[in-house]
Amino acid sequence: MYGSSPNIDVSSYGIVEKKFLHIKDDDFVLCCGESLKDITIAYETYGQPDCKNSNAILVLHALTGDSHAAGIYRDHDEKPGWWDIMIGPGKAIDTDRYYVICSNILGGCMGSTGPASIMPGKTEAYRMKFPVITVADMVRCQKRLMDHLNIKKLLSVIGGSLGGMQVLEWSVRYPDMVKSAIPIATTMKHSAMAIAFNEVARQAIKK
């Protein structure tokens, strides 16, 4: 099904729905030593799993991305997914062949648990009380999503920038589960200059 808006390329994947995995009553211990309870992970899927669940591709977004990687939410939606040009029937990530999954990272605040989420048992959001999240924490949450979807092996894991860092973490943490990895425009470590620039950006956000 395709949106009828003249502003949307007819080759768009079409109408999609954001879904949510709720990890209830479970203390998820983070790399920083703190823990989160009642985590929500937002995700979208495109295409269909085959009879053996062996055609799954996990797409991982960059810092400013989210789970909306392809398609549109409704007719006349002027903003298709951030990688709509790549994901869809006959495209590079062909949804006629592959079952494509994209989740919003832990801490992402676009449907997944993050600083804007209400703290369990409270009435206010985490904001600055939200604990430090690492790439490893993000990937471990994605693994919980794969378990929920009954995905035992991933045909490929693909992502750029911060998404590429998650690809590398997937390859190291769950090597038997990843058949191929495509990290794009990323790195396994930061230089001192990159760390300094990122700290400047963090302080600008905090102020």
N, CA and C atoms as a LAMMPS dump frame, in Angstrom:
ITEM: TIMESTEP
0
ITEM: NUMBER OF ATOMS
621
ITEM: BOX BOUNDS ff ff ff
-5.0000000000000000e+02 5.0000000000000000e+02
-5.0000000000000000e+02 5.0000000000000000e+02
-5.0000000000000000e+02 5.0000000000000000e+02
ITEM: ATOMS id mol type element x y z
1 1 1 N 0.85 -1.191 0
2 1 2 C 0 0 0
3 1 3 C 0.881 1.235 0
4 2 1 N 0.601 2.192 -0.885
5 2 2 C 1.425 3.378 -0.996
6 2 3 C 0.611 4.616 -0.668
7 3 1 N 1.277 5.592 -0.086
8 3 2 C 0.624 6.861 0.191
9 3 3 C 0.269 7.558 -1.116
10 4 1 N -0.807 8.357 -1.107
11 4 2 C -1.264 8.997 -2.327
12 4 3 C -0.798 10.438 -2.449
13 5 1 N -0.015 10.925 -1.479
14 5 2 C 0.428 12.304 -1.517
15 5 3 C 1.339 12.537 -2.706
16 6 1 N 1.144 13.645 -3.457
17 6 2 C 2.026 13.95 -4.577
18 6 3 C 3.433 14.302 -4.123
19 7 1 N 3.612 14.587 -2.833
20 7 2 C 4.928 14.935 -2.311
21 7 3 C 5.769 13.705 -1.982
22 8 1 N 5.163 12.516 -2.044
23 8 2 C 5.872 11.285 -1.707
24 8 3 C 6.185 10.501 -2.971
25 9 1 N 7.426 10.131 -3.135
26 9 2 C 7.834 9.282 -4.251
27 9 3 C 7.036 7.983 -4.202
28 10 1 N 6.461 7.585 -5.338
29 10 2 C 5.633 6.377 -5.359
30 10 3 C 6.445 5.127 -5.053
31 11 1 N 7.77 5.244 -5.095
32 11 2 C 8.604 4.091 -4.783
33 11 3 C 8.804 3.929 -3.277
34 12 1 N 8.209 4.817 -2.484
35 12 2 C 8.306 4.708 -1.035
36 12 3 C 7.763 3.359 -0.577
37 13 1 N 8.271 2.864 0.553
38 13 2 C 7.807 1.577 1.057
39 13 3 C 6.297 1.561 1.262
40 14 1 N 5.715 2.678 1.661
41 14 2 C 4.278 2.75 1.883
42 14 3 C 3.944 3.021 3.334
43 15 1 N 2.72 2.696 3.745
44 15 2 C 2.246 2.97 5.102
45 15 3 C 2.895 1.996 6.085
46 16 1 N 3.452 2.544 7.169
47 16 2 C 4.093 1.729 8.198
48 16 3 C 3.534 2.109 9.57
49 17 1 N 3.838 1.274 10.548
50 17 2 C 3.342 1.497 11.917
51 17 3 C 4.485 1.364 12.907
52 18 1 N 4.576 2.315 13.822
53 18 2 C 5.564 2.206 14.887
54 18 3 C 5.027 1.252 15.953
55 19 1 N 5.87 0.305 16.377
56 19 2 C 5.493 -0.69 17.369
57 19 3 C 6.347 -0.501 18.619
58 20 1 N 5.943 -1.167 19.7
59 20 2 C 6.644 -0.981 20.969
60 20 3 C 6.813 -2.315 21.692
61 21 1 N 8.028 -2.522 22.175
62 21 2 C 8.308 -3.642 23.059
63 21 3 C 8.45 -3.094 24.467
64 22 1 N 7.65 -3.629 25.4
65 22 2 C 7.714 -3.203 26.796
66 22 3 C 8.383 -4.308 27.612
67 23 1 N 9.543 -3.998 28.15
68 23 2 C 10.267 -4.94 28.998
69 23 3 C 9.9 -4.613 30.432
70 24 1 N 8.943 -5.341 30.98
71 24 2 C 8.341 -4.995 32.261
72 24 3 C 9.024 -5.69 33.435
73 25 1 N 9.031 -4.986 34.573
74 25 2 C 9.468 -5.564 35.86
75 25 3 C 10.806 -6.295 35.739
76 26 1 N 11.743 -5.631 35.091
77 26 2 C 13.045 -6.255 34.884
78 26 3 C 14.119 -5.193 35.082
79 27 1 N 15.017 -5.41 36.005
80 27 2 C 16.11 -4.468 36.22
81 27 3 C 17.182 -4.709 35.166
82 28 1 N 17.286 -3.77 34.24
83 28 2 C 18.271 -3.846 33.163
84 28 3 C 19.523 -3.12 33.638
85 29 1 N 20.56 -3.876 33.972
86 29 2 C 21.78 -3.292 34.533
87 29 3 C 22.628 -2.721 33.399
88 30 1 N 22.958 -1.451 33.527
89 30 2 C 23.733 -0.743 32.513
90 30 3 C 25.227 -0.878 32.775
91 31 1 N 26.011 -0.536 31.77
92 31 2 C 27.473 -0.607 31.917
93 31 3 C 27.98 0.343 32.997
94 32 1 N 27.248 1.413 33.251
95 32 2 C 27.671 2.377 34.27
96 32 3 C 27.413 1.876 35.684
97 33 1 N 26.691 0.754 35.815
98 33 2 C 26.398 0.186 37.126
99 33 3 C 24.998 0.477 37.613
100 34 1 N 24.344 1.489 37.038
101 34 2 C 22.953 1.774 37.386
102 34 3 C 22.033 0.837 36.608
103 35 1 N 20.753 0.871 36.946
104 35 2 C 19.81 -0.014 36.272
105 35 3 C 18.545 0.737 35.895
106 36 1 N 17.843 0.223 34.897
107 36 2 C 16.569 0.769 34.45
108 36 3 C 15.499 -0.31 34.584
109 37 1 N 14.306 0.115 34.948
110 37 2 C 13.172 -0.795 35.065
111 37 3 C 12.076 -0.345 34.106
112 38 1 N 11.318 -1.311 33.591
113 38 2 C 10.197 -1.018 32.688
114 38 3 C 10.653 -0.238 31.458
115 39 1 N 11.504 -0.85 30.677
116 39 2 C 12.04 -0.221 29.466
117 39 3 C 11.062 -0.401 28.308
118 40 1 N 10.936 0.631 27.494
119 40 2 C 10.175 0.571 26.248
120 40 3 C 11.125 0.767 25.079
121 41 1 N 11.01 -0.087 24.066
122 41 2 C 11.798 0.032 22.848
123 41 3 C 10.829 0.219 21.674
124 42 1 N 10.964 1.341 20.96
125 42 2 C 10.159 1.594 19.766
126 42 3 C 10.85 0.973 18.555
127 43 1 N 10.071 0.393 17.663
128 43 2 C 10.669 -0.22 16.478
129 43 3 C 9.677 -0.271 15.33
130 44 1 N 10.213 -0.461 14.134
131 44 2 C 9.402 -0.668 12.94
132 44 3 C 9.96 -1.862 12.164
133 45 1 N 9.112 -2.513 11.413
134 45 2 C 9.54 -3.623 10.558
135 45 3 C 9.012 -3.414 9.149
136 46 1 N 9.76 -3.919 8.18
137 46 2 C 9.414 -3.787 6.765
138 46 3 C 9.666 -5.134 6.092
139 47 1 N 8.748 -5.545 5.214
140 47 2 C 8.862 -6.865 4.609
141 47 3 C 8.353 -7.938 5.552
142 48 1 N 8.574 -9.187 5.215
143 48 2 C 8.064 -10.303 5.997
144 48 3 C 9.178 -11.314 6.288
145 49 1 N 9.165 -11.923 7.477
146 49 2 C 10.151 -12.982 7.757
147 49 3 C 9.838 -14.213 6.915
148 50 1 N 10.89 -14.938 6.506
149 50 2 C 10.66 -16.18 5.789
150 50 3 C 10.31 -17.293 6.782
151 51 1 N 10.092 -18.491 6.28
152 51 2 C 9.594 -19.583 7.122
153 51 3 C 10.592 -19.99 8.2
154 52 1 N 11.872 -19.646 8.023
155 52 2 C 12.889 -19.999 9.008
156 52 3 C 13.419 -18.786 9.786
157 53 1 N 12.785 -17.63 9.584
158 53 2 C 13.262 -16.39 10.204
159 53 3 C 14.75 -16.15 9.907
160 54 1 N 15.143 -16.456 8.671
161 54 2 C 16.565 -16.378 8.318
162 54 3 C 16.904 -15.203 7.397
163 55 1 N 15.92 -14.338 7.118
164 55 2 C 16.148 -13.235 6.176
165 55 3 C 16.112 -11.866 6.851
166 56 1 N 16.377 -11.827 8.163
167 56 2 C 16.267 -10.571 8.912
168 56 3 C 17.507 -9.701 8.754
169 57 1 N 17.279 -8.413 8.522
170 57 2 C 18.339 -7.407 8.475
171 57 3 C 18.016 -6.35 9.52
172 58 1 N 18.967 -6.073 10.386
173 58 2 C 18.803 -5.055 11.419
174 58 3 C 19.482 -3.776 10.961
175 59 1 N 18.707 -2.698 10.851
176 59 2 C 19.223 -1.383 10.46
177 59 3 C 19.335 -0.525 11.711
178 60 1 N 20.499 0.078 11.914
179 60 2 C 20.789 0.822 13.142
180 60 3 C 21.011 2.297 12.816
181 61 1 N 20.317 3.162 13.531
182 61 2 C 20.342 4.582 13.162
183 61 3 C 21.478 5.362 13.837
184 62 1 N 21.781 6.513 13.265
185 62 2 C 22.809 7.407 13.796
186 62 3 C 22.237 8.243 14.939
187 63 1 N 23.03 9.171 15.454
188 63 2 C 22.661 9.92 16.659
189 63 3 C 21.308 10.613 16.543
190 64 1 N 21.038 11.233 15.408
191 64 2 C 19.8 12.005 15.264
192 64 3 C 18.694 11.223 14.563
193 65 1 N 18.882 9.92 14.372
194 65 2 C 17.863 9.098 13.725
195 65 3 C 16.878 8.516 14.718
196 66 1 N 16.029 7.632 14.225
197 66 2 C 15.047 6.96 15.083
198 66 3 C 14.622 5.662 14.395
199 67 1 N 13.545 5.071 14.876
200 67 2 C 13.091 3.793 14.325
201 67 3 C 12.395 3.932 12.975
202 68 1 N 12.074 5.155 12.57
203 68 2 C 11.32 5.378 11.333
204 68 3 C 12.279 5.452 10.146
205 69 1 N 12.715 4.284 9.69
206 69 2 C 13.73 4.215 8.64
207 69 3 C 13.141 4.255 7.235
208 70 1 N 11.886 3.873 7.077
209 70 2 C 11.303 3.818 5.734
210 70 3 C 9.793 4.005 5.802
211 71 1 N 9.213 4.341 4.647
212 71 2 C 7.767 4.458 4.551
213 71 3 C 7.224 5.749 5.141
214 72 1 N 5.917 5.799 5.225
215 72 2 C 5.202 6.95 5.785
216 72 3 C 4.142 6.434 6.762
217 73 1 N 3.701 7.299 7.662
218 73 2 C 2.724 6.9 8.67
219 73 3 C 1.273 7.043 8.191
220 74 1 N 1.052 7.891 7.213
221 74 2 C -0.317 8.127 6.741
222 74 3 C -0.248 8.771 5.363
223 75 1 N -1.355 8.745 4.65
224 75 2 C -1.424 9.453 3.375
225 75 3 C -1.14 10.933 3.601
226 76 1 N -0.482 11.539 2.627
227 76 2 C -0.134 12.961 2.669
228 76 3 C 0.914 13.27 3.736
229 77 1 N 1.595 12.239 4.232
230 77 2 C 2.723 12.437 5.151
231 77 3 C 3.906 12.949 4.32
232 78 1 N 4.426 14.119 4.663
233 78 2 C 5.482 14.729 3.857
234 78 3 C 6.882 14.305 4.289
235 79 1 N 6.989 13.469 5.32
236 79 2 C 8.309 13.083 5.811
237 79 3 C 8.435 11.566 5.84
238 80 1 N 8.963 10.972 4.776
239 80 2 C 9.191 9.519 4.802
240 80 3 C 10.351 9.192 5.726
241 81 1 N 10.56 7.898 5.989
242 81 2 C 11.638 7.46 6.86
243 81 3 C 13 7.941 6.377
244 82 1 N 13.934 8.032 7.316
245 82 2 C 15.235 8.646 7.016
246 82 3 C 16.065 7.866 6.002
247 83 1 N 15.775 6.568 5.776
248 83 2 C 16.504 5.783 4.767
249 83 3 C 15.522 5.188 3.766
250 84 1 N 14.461 5.924 3.483
251 84 2 C 13.432 5.449 2.555
252 84 3 C 14.005 5.192 1.161
253 85 1 N 15.05 5.921 0.824
254 85 2 C 15.678 5.742 -0.481
255 85 3 C 16.368 4.385 -0.615
256 86 1 N 16.688 3.767 0.531
257 86 2 C 17.442 2.509 0.535
258 86 3 C 16.595 1.287 0.845
259 87 1 N 15.467 1.472 1.537
260 87 2 C 14.674 0.346 2.03
261 87 3 C 13.331 0.303 1.315
262 88 1 N 13.038 -0.813 0.674
263 88 2 C 11.757 -0.951 -0.001
264 88 3 C 11.834 -1.974 -1.122
265 89 1 N 10.723 -2.252 -1.779
266 89 2 C 10.705 -3.24 -2.865
267 89 3 C 11.671 -2.863 -3.981
268 90 1 N 12.577 -3.782 -4.305
269 90 2 C 13.513 -3.55 -5.389
270 90 3 C 14.661 -2.618 -5.077
271 91 1 N 14.723 -2.1 -3.859
272 91 2 C 15.804 -1.184 -3.492
273 91 3 C 16.999 -1.968 -2.95
274 92 1 N 18.034 -1.231 -2.538
275 92 2 C 19.262 -1.886 -2.068
276 92 3 C 18.975 -2.871 -0.933
277 93 1 N 18.132 -2.472 -0.003
278 93 2 C 17.662 -3.377 1.054
279 93 3 C 16.236 -3.758 0.665
280 94 1 N 16.14 -4.821 -0.099
281 94 2 C 14.911 -5.188 -0.809
282 94 3 C 13.916 -5.878 0.133
283 95 1 N 12.808 -5.198 0.409
284 95 2 C 11.81 -5.752 1.328
285 95 3 C 10.962 -6.848 0.696
286 96 1 N 11.139 -7.1 -0.609
287 96 2 C 10.53 -8.279 -1.214
288 96 3 C 11.319 -9.539 -0.856
289 97 1 N 12.575 -9.344 -0.399
290 97 2 C 13.448 -10.474 -0.066
291 97 3 C 13.788 -10.538 1.423
292 98 1 N 13.85 -9.386 2.071
293 98 2 C 14.361 -9.338 3.437
294 98 3 C 13.324 -8.802 4.423
295 99 1 N 13.466 -9.242 5.661
296 99 2 C 12.653 -8.746 6.77
297 99 3 C 13.52 -7.73 7.513
298 100 1 N 13.179 -6.463 7.409
299 100 2 C 14.023 -5.371 7.89
300 100 3 C 13.465 -4.821 9.201
301 101 1 N 14.358 -4.635 10.163
302 101 2 C 13.969 -4.167 11.496
303 101 3 C 14.807 -2.95 11.849
304 102 1 N 14.176 -1.936 12.393
305 102 2 C 14.905 -0.76 12.892
306 102 3 C 14.271 -0.326 14.2
307 103 1 N 15.093 -0.194 15.243
308 103 2 C 14.582 0.243 16.551
309 103 3 C 15.199 1.568 16.949
310 104 1 N 14.463 2.331 17.734
311 104 2 C 15.016 3.543 18.339
312 104 3 C 15.918 3.128 19.501
313 105 1 N 17.139 3.651 19.541
314 105 2 C 18.09 3.234 20.568
315 105 3 C 17.598 3.582 21.973
316 106 1 N 18.047 2.818 22.946
317 106 2 C 17.823 3.163 24.337
318 106 3 C 18.409 4.543 24.586
319 107 1 N 17.61 5.433 25.187
320 107 2 C 18.04 6.812 25.399
321 107 3 C 17.702 7.733 24.249
322 108 1 N 17.032 7.188 23.21
323 108 2 C 16.8 7.956 22.002
324 108 3 C 15.648 8.945 22.056
325 109 1 N 14.716 8.77 22.957
326 109 2 C 13.601 9.712 23.171
327 109 3 C 12.648 9.84 21.985
328 110 1 N 12.657 8.872 21.067
329 110 2 C 11.693 8.87 19.969
330 110 3 C 10.844 7.604 20.062
331 111 1 N 10.345 7.369 21.251
332 111 2 C 9.511 6.204 21.526
333 111 3 C 10.149 5.238 22.488
334 112 1 N 11.49 5.177 22.485
335 112 2 C 12.206 4.32 23.432
336 112 3 C 12.472 5.075 24.739
337 113 1 N 12.726 4.321 25.791
338 113 2 C 13.004 4.926 27.086
339 113 3 C 14.231 5.816 26.997
340 114 1 N 14.089 7.047 27.503
341 114 2 C 15.175 8.012 27.464
342 114 3 C 14.931 9.124 28.463
343 115 1 N 15.705 10.186 28.421
344 115 2 C 15.558 11.284 29.385
345 115 3 C 14.172 11.923 29.417
346 116 1 N 13.429 11.839 28.299
347 116 2 C 12.091 12.432 28.265
348 116 3 C 11.014 11.505 28.832
349 117 1 N 11.376 10.273 29.162
350 117 2 C 10.405 9.297 29.677
351 117 3 C 10.089 9.576 31.145
352 118 1 N 8.877 9.203 31.543
353 118 2 C 8.48 9.33 32.945
354 118 3 C 9.134 8.213 33.758
355 119 1 N 9.722 8.564 34.877
356 119 2 C 10.353 7.562 35.731
357 119 3 C 9.3 6.629 36.325
358 120 1 N 9.585 5.314 36.403
359 120 2 C 8.623 4.368 36.984
360 120 3 C 8.223 4.778 38.402
361 121 1 N 6.906 4.816 38.644
362 121 2 C 6.401 5.179 39.959
363 121 3 C 6.455 6.657 40.259
364 122 1 N 6.825 7.476 39.284
365 122 2 C 6.931 8.925 39.482
366 122 3 C 5.99 9.64 38.517
367 123 1 N 5.954 10.939 38.637
368 123 2 C 5.143 11.75 37.73
369 123 3 C 6.002 12.653 36.854
370 124 1 N 7.322 12.676 37.114
371 124 2 C 8.19 13.535 36.33
372 124 3 C 9.136 12.699 35.464
373 125 1 N 9.656 13.34 34.42
374 125 2 C 10.576 12.678 33.503
375 125 3 C 11.971 12.564 34.127
376 126 1 N 12.764 11.66 33.561
377 126 2 C 14.138 11.482 34.041
378 126 3 C 14.955 12.763 33.897
379 127 1 N 14.897 13.363 32.719
380 127 2 C 15.751 14.498 32.365
381 127 3 C 17.206 14.214 32.721
382 128 1 N 17.828 15.067 33.516
383 128 2 C 19.249 14.908 33.833
384 128 3 C 19.531 13.743 34.779
385 129 1 N 18.481 13.129 35.307
386 129 2 C 18.664 11.959 36.173
387 129 3 C 18.829 10.669 35.372
388 130 1 N 18.639 10.754 34.059
389 130 2 C 18.77 9.544 33.244
390 130 3 C 20.227 9.089 33.26
391 131 1 N 20.465 7.802 33.472
392 131 2 C 21.85 7.314 33.591
393 131 3 C 22.604 7.357 32.267
394 132 1 N 23.916 7.254 32.361
395 132 2 C 24.778 7.236 31.177
396 132 3 C 24.559 5.933 30.405
397 133 1 N 24.347 6.067 29.096
398 133 2 C 24.09 4.925 28.224
399 133 3 C 25.294 4.702 27.31
400 134 1 N 25.687 3.463 27.134
401 134 2 C 26.771 3.138 26.214
402 134 3 C 26.22 2.428 24.978
403 135 1 N 27.069 2.307 23.954
404 135 2 C 26.695 1.556 22.753
405 135 3 C 26.371 0.103 23.119
406 136 1 N 27.123 -0.448 24.074
407 136 2 C 26.854 -1.829 24.509
408 136 3 C 25.453 -1.955 25.097
409 137 1 N 25.015 -0.952 25.867
410 137 2 C 23.659 -0.974 26.438
411 137 3 C 22.613 -0.951 25.324
412 138 1 N 22.858 -0.123 24.307
413 138 2 C 21.923 -0.046 23.182
414 138 3 C 21.79 -1.405 22.497
415 139 1 N 22.924 -2.044 22.255
416 139 2 C 22.922 -3.326 21.548
417 139 3 C 22.271 -4.413 22.392
418 140 1 N 22.506 -4.419 23.676
419 140 2 C 21.876 -5.425 24.537
420 140 3 C 20.355 -5.279 24.523
421 141 1 N 19.857 -4.051 24.452
422 141 2 C 18.405 -3.842 24.333
423 141 3 C 17.902 -4.347 22.981
424 142 1 N 18.667 -4.104 21.927
425 142 2 C 18.281 -4.6 20.607
426 142 3 C 18.245 -6.126 20.582
427 143 1 N 19.16 -6.747 21.323
428 143 2 C 19.144 -8.21 21.408
429 143 3 C 17.845 -8.683 22.059
430 144 1 N 17.366 -7.967 23.062
431 144 2 C 16.08 -8.33 23.682
432 144 3 C 14.948 -8.235 22.656
433 145 1 N 15.029 -7.231 21.784
434 145 2 C 14.022 -7.1 20.731
435 145 3 C 14.105 -8.264 19.758
436 146 1 N 15.315 -8.676 19.383
437 146 2 C 15.469 -9.815 18.479
438 146 3 C 14.895 -11.083 19.12
439 147 1 N 15.124 -11.258 20.413
440 147 2 C 14.549 -12.402 21.126
441 147 3 C 13.026 -12.359 21.05
442 148 1 N 12.466 -11.165 21.245
443 148 2 C 11.011 -10.983 21.195
444 148 3 C 10.461 -11.349 19.817
445 149 1 N 11.209 -11.025 18.772
446 149 2 C 10.785 -11.296 17.395
447 149 3 C 11.185 -12.698 16.926
448 150 1 N 11.806 -13.461 17.824
449 150 2 C 12.236 -14.832 17.535
450 150 3 C 13.262 -14.879 16.396
451 151 1 N 14.161 -13.894 16.379
452 151 2 C 15.236 -13.853 15.402
453 151 3 C 16.481 -14.46 16.036
454 152 1 N 16.897 -15.614 15.559
455 152 2 C 18.071 -16.306 16.104
456 152 3 C 19.361 -15.88 15.408
457 153 1 N 19.264 -15.556 14.123
458 153 2 C 20.422 -15.087 13.363
459 153 3 C 20.013 -13.907 12.498
460 154 1 N 20.944 -12.972 12.326
461 154 2 C 20.71 -11.808 11.483
462 154 3 C 21.507 -11.972 10.194
463 155 1 N 20.809 -11.888 9.072
464 155 2 C 21.486 -11.987 7.784
465 155 3 C 22.509 -10.865 7.643
466 156 1 N 22.154 -9.675 8.164
467 156 2 C 23.095 -8.558 8.147
468 156 3 C 22.695 -7.538 9.206
469 157 1 N 23.7 -6.816 9.691
470 157 2 C 23.495 -5.676 10.576
471 157 3 C 24.146 -4.48 9.891
472 158 1 N 23.372 -3.408 9.698
473 158 2 C 23.815 -2.265 8.893
474 158 3 C 23.586 -0.97 9.668
475 159 1 N 24.566 -0.072 9.64
476 159 2 C 24.369 1.231 10.265
477 159 3 C 25.52 2.167 9.991
478 160 1 N 25.245 3.471 10.06
479 160 2 C 26.266 4.479 9.841
480 160 3 C 26.477 5.346 11.061
481 161 1 N 27.693 5.859 11.228
482 161 2 C 28.06 6.75 12.33
483 161 3 C 27.825 6.035 13.66
484 162 1 N 26.99 6.583 14.531
485 162 2 C 26.677 5.882 15.783
486 162 3 C 26.052 4.515 15.488
487 163 1 N 25.271 4.438 14.417
488 163 2 C 24.726 3.144 14.011
489 163 3 C 25.826 2.167 13.635
490 164 1 N 26.901 2.666 13.013
491 164 2 C 28.035 1.818 12.68
492 164 3 C 28.76 1.306 13.909
493 165 1 N 28.825 2.139 14.95
494 165 2 C 29.421 1.698 16.209
495 165 3 C 28.611 0.545 16.805
496 166 1 N 27.288 0.623 16.661
497 166 2 C 26.437 -0.466 17.139
498 166 3 C 26.674 -1.736 16.315
499 167 1 N 26.898 -1.57 15.004
500 167 2 C 27.216 -2.725 14.155
501 167 3 C 28.473 -3.42 14.664
502 168 1 N 29.503 -2.643 14.97
503 168 2 C 30.748 -3.219 15.479
504 168 3 C 30.514 -3.927 16.81
505 169 1 N 29.691 -3.324 17.676
506 169 2 C 29.394 -3.942 18.969
507 169 3 C 28.626 -5.245 18.779
508 170 1 N 27.686 -5.266 17.854
509 170 2 C 26.96 -6.506 17.547
510 170 3 C 27.931 -7.603 17.113
511 171 1 N 28.905 -7.233 16.285
512 171 2 C 29.849 -8.206 15.749
513 171 3 C 30.733 -8.802 16.835
514 172 1 N 31.042 -8.008 17.848
515 172 2 C 31.897 -8.468 18.94
516 172 3 C 31.096 -9.197 20.018
517 173 1 N 29.936 -8.651 20.341
518 173 2 C 29.145 -9.193 21.459
519 173 3 C 28.372 -10.441 21.064
520 174 1 N 27.845 -10.481 19.844
521 174 2 C 27.032 -11.621 19.395
522 174 3 C 27.54 -12.133 18.04
523 175 1 N 28.8 -12.538 17.951
524 175 2 C 29.371 -12.926 16.655
525 175 3 C 28.671 -14.116 16.001
526 176 1 N 28.15 -15.045 16.794
527 176 2 C 27.488 -16.218 16.226
528 176 3 C 26.111 -15.897 15.663
529 177 1 N 25.616 -14.71 15.98
530 177 2 C 24.282 -14.324 15.535
531 177 3 C 24.322 -13.466 14.267
532 178 1 N 25.487 -12.882 13.97
533 178 2 C 25.625 -11.932 12.86
534 178 3 C 26.321 -12.601 11.681
535 179 1 N 25.607 -12.786 10.562
536 179 2 C 26.208 -13.415 9.384
537 179 3 C 27.047 -12.425 8.588
538 180 1 N 26.629 -11.161 8.563
539 180 2 C 27.421 -10.131 7.884
540 180 3 C 27.196 -8.792 8.576
541 181 1 N 28.218 -7.944 8.506
542 181 2 C 28.152 -6.635 9.161
543 181 3 C 28.57 -5.559 8.169
544 182 1 N 27.8 -4.457 8.123
545 182 2 C 28.101 -3.356 7.223
546 182 3 C 28.167 -2.059 8.032
547 183 1 N 29.325 -1.774 8.644
548 183 2 C 29.489 -0.5 9.346
549 183 3 C 29.869 0.599 8.362
550 184 1 N 29.193 1.74 8.43
551 184 2 C 29.385 2.819 7.461
552 184 3 C 29.816 4.092 8.192
553 185 1 N 30.856 4.748 7.702
554 185 2 C 31.295 6.053 8.214
555 185 3 C 31.361 6.051 9.74
556 186 1 N 32.111 5.119 10.288
557 186 2 C 32.13 4.954 11.738
558 186 3 C 33.543 4.654 12.217
559 187 1 N 33.683 4.358 13.486
560 187 2 C 34.986 4.078 14.066
561 187 3 C 34.82 3.203 15.298
562 188 1 N 35.883 2.497 15.665
563 188 2 C 35.819 1.686 16.881
564 188 3 C 36.285 2.46 18.099
565 189 1 N 36.88 3.648 17.873
566 189 2 C 37.277 4.488 18.999
567 189 3 C 37.378 5.937 18.533
568 190 1 N 37.308 6.867 19.492
569 190 2 C 37.407 8.288 19.192
570 190 3 C 38.816 8.796 19.447
571 191 1 N 39.197 9.797 18.692
572 191 2 C 40.433 10.518 18.979
573 191 3 C 40.177 11.505 20.119
574 192 1 N 41.239 12.053 20.676
575 192 2 C 41.096 13.054 21.735
576 192 3 C 40.314 14.27 21.233
577 193 1 N 40.528 14.658 19.979
578 193 2 C 39.811 15.803 19.424
579 193 3 C 38.32 15.523 19.316
580 194 1 N 37.954 14.315 18.855
581 194 2 C 36.535 13.97 18.73
582 194 3 C 35.862 13.955 20.097
583 195 1 N 36.552 13.408 21.098
584 195 2 C 36.011 13.393 22.464
585 195 3 C 35.774 14.821 22.95
586 196 1 N 36.731 15.713 22.666
587 196 2 C 36.597 17.109 23.097
588 196 3 C 35.422 17.794 22.415
589 197 1 N 35.281 17.608 21.093
590 197 2 C 34.165 18.231 20.372
591 197 3 C 32.821 17.692 20.864
592 198 1 N 32.753 16.394 21.134
593 198 2 C 31.511 15.813 21.64
594 198 3 C 31.161 16.358 23.016
595 199 1 N 32.16 16.598 23.844
596 199 2 C 31.9 17.176 25.162
597 199 3 C 31.361 18.599 25.032
598 200 1 N 31.909 19.37 24.078
599 200 2 C 31.388 20.714 23.815
600 200 3 C 29.913 20.644 23.417
601 201 1 N 29.573 19.666 22.55
602 201 2 C 28.178 19.511 22.119
603 201 3 C 27.278 19.14 23.296
604 202 1 N 27.746 18.238 24.156
605 202 2 C 26.953 17.842 25.326
606 202 3 C 26.7 19.028 26.255
607 203 1 N 27.722 19.813 26.489
608 203 2 C 27.577 20.956 27.376
609 203 3 C 26.626 21.991 26.798
610 204 1 N 26.641 22.137 25.437
611 204 2 C 25.722 23.068 24.798
612 204 3 C 24.271 22.633 24.994
613 205 1 N 24.044 21.315 24.911
614 205 2 C 22.692 20.777 25.122
615 205 3 C 22.257 20.983 26.566
616 206 1 N 23.161 20.728 27.5
617 206 2 C 22.84 20.862 28.915
618 206 3 C 22.521 22.294 29.306
619 207 1 N 23.191 23.243 28.662
620 207 2 C 22.98 24.643 29.006
621 207 3 C 21.661 25.152 28.436
